[in-house]
Amino acid sequence: MKQPSRDTQLAFDAAKLILDGRDPVKDRAQVLITLDHTIATLLLVAMDRDPRAAVQMFNEGTVPHVEERIMLFASKQS
Protein backbone atom coordinates (compact mmCIF):
# COMPACT_ATOMS: atom_id res chain seq x y z
CA MET A 1 0.00 0.00 0.00
CA LYS A 2 1.36 3.41 -0.94
CA GLN A 3 1.99 5.82 1.93
CA PRO A 4 -0.69 8.42 0.99
CA SER A 5 -3.31 5.67 0.79
CA ARG A 6 -2.14 4.25 4.11
CA ASP A 7 -2.23 7.71 5.71
CA THR A 8 -5.75 8.25 4.40
CA GLN A 9 -6.89 4.90 5.77
CA LEU A 10 -5.29 5.65 9.14
CA ALA A 11 -7.08 9.03 9.21
CA PHE A 12 -10.43 7.37 8.50
CA ASP A 13 -9.77 4.78 11.21
CA ALA A 14 -8.86 7.53 13.68
CA ALA A 15 -12.01 9.48 12.78
CA LYS A 16 -14.13 6.40 13.49
CA LEU A 17 -12.50 6.04 16.89
CA ILE A 18 -12.93 9.74 17.68
CA LEU A 19 -16.59 9.66 16.64
CA ASP A 20 -17.14 6.48 18.68
CA GLY A 21 -20.64 6.05 17.29
CA ARG A 22 -21.61 9.66 18.03
CA ASP A 23 -23.39 11.80 15.46
CA PRO A 24 -20.71 14.22 14.16
CA VAL A 25 -23.24 17.05 13.79
CA LYS A 26 -25.56 16.52 16.72
CA ASP A 27 -22.69 15.65 19.09
CA ARG A 28 -20.26 18.15 17.54
CA ALA A 29 -19.12 19.70 20.84
CA GLN A 30 -18.18 16.35 22.39
CA VAL A 31 -16.55 15.13 19.17
CA LEU A 32 -14.44 18.28 18.92
CA ILE A 33 -13.37 17.97 22.56
CA THR A 34 -12.14 14.45 21.83
CA LEU A 35 -10.37 15.74 18.72
CA ASP A 36 -8.67 18.48 20.78
CA HIS A 37 -7.43 15.89 23.26
CA THR A 38 -6.20 13.66 20.45
CA ILE A 39 -4.29 16.44 18.69
CA ALA A 40 -2.69 17.65 21.91
CA THR A 41 -1.67 14.13 22.91
CA LEU A 42 -0.16 13.29 19.52
CA LEU A 43 1.75 16.57 19.34
CA LEU A 44 3.17 16.06 22.82
CA VAL A 45 4.21 12.50 21.98
CA ALA A 46 5.74 13.53 18.63
CA MET A 47 7.60 16.43 20.23
CA ASP A 48 9.02 14.29 23.05
CA ARG A 49 6.67 15.75 25.70
CA ASP A 50 7.96 19.30 25.12
CA PRO A 51 4.92 21.61 25.44
CA ARG A 52 6.61 24.57 23.72
CA ALA A 53 7.69 22.45 20.77
CA ALA A 54 4.21 20.89 20.58
CA VAL A 55 2.55 24.33 20.41
CA GLN A 56 5.06 25.51 17.82
CA MET A 57 4.46 22.39 15.70
CA PHE A 58 0.72 22.94 15.98
CA ASN A 59 0.90 26.59 14.90
CA GLU A 60 3.56 26.30 12.21
CA GLY A 61 3.08 22.76 10.94
CA THR A 62 -0.29 21.29 11.75
CA VAL A 63 -2.66 24.22 11.19
CA PRO A 64 -1.32 25.17 7.73
CA HIS A 65 -1.43 21.55 6.55
CA VAL A 66 -4.97 21.06 7.84
CA GLU A 67 -6.04 24.23 6.06
CA GLU A 68 -4.43 22.95 2.83
CA ARG A 69 -6.27 19.64 3.09
CA ILE A 70 -9.61 21.39 3.68
CA MET A 71 -9.04 23.70 0.70
CA LEU A 72 -8.12 20.69 -1.48
CA PHE A 73 -11.37 19.04 -0.45
CA ALA A 74 -13.27 22.27 -1.24
CA SER A 75 -11.65 22.55 -4.68
CA LYS A 76 -12.74 19.03 -5.54
CA GLN A 77 -16.33 19.84 -4.51
CA SER A 78 -16.68 22.66 -7.07
N, C-alpha and C positions, 0 to 999 in steps of 0.2 A: 504494500500500500504506500502510495506517495505521501510525503509529509503533509502537504496542504490538506489532502483528503483525511488523513489521520487526525490532524488538528481540528478539522471541522467536525469529525465524528466525536472527538473528545469534548468539544464545546457543546454539542447536542446532548451528550451523556451528562455533562455537568449541569446543563439547563434542566434536564429531567430531574436530577437530584435536588437542585435548588427549588424547583417548583413543588416537588414532593406531593403531587396530586392536587395542589391548590390551583384555583383558577387565576391565571396571570393578570387578568383585568380586575376581577372582583376582589381578589386578595393581594392587589398590587403592593400595598404598604408592607405587608409581611414578607412578600417575595423580595422586595427591594432591600429590606433589612437583612435578610439572609444573604443576598448578593453583596451588600456592603461588608458583612462579616467575612464572606469568602474572599473578596478582593483584598481586604486588609490582611487576612491570614496568609494568602499566597504571596503577597508582596513582602511581608515580614520574613517568610521562609526563604524566598528567593534572594532577599538582601541580607541574609545571615542574621536575622533578628535585629537589624539596625533600623530604628524608627525613622531617623533622618533620611537615610538612603531609600527606605521604602516610600516615604512621602515624595522624595525627589523623583523616583522611578515612576510613581503614579502621575505626577504632574507633567513630567517631561517625556515619558515613554508610553504609559498606558493610555492616558486621555487622548493624545493625538491619534494613536492607532485605532482606538475605539471610534473616534469621530470619522476616521477614514473608512472604516468598515461600514458604518451606518450610511455614509454618503455613497459608497459603492452600492449598497443595497438599494438606496433611493434612486440611483441612476438606472438601475436595472428595472425598476418599477415603472419608469416613464415610457 
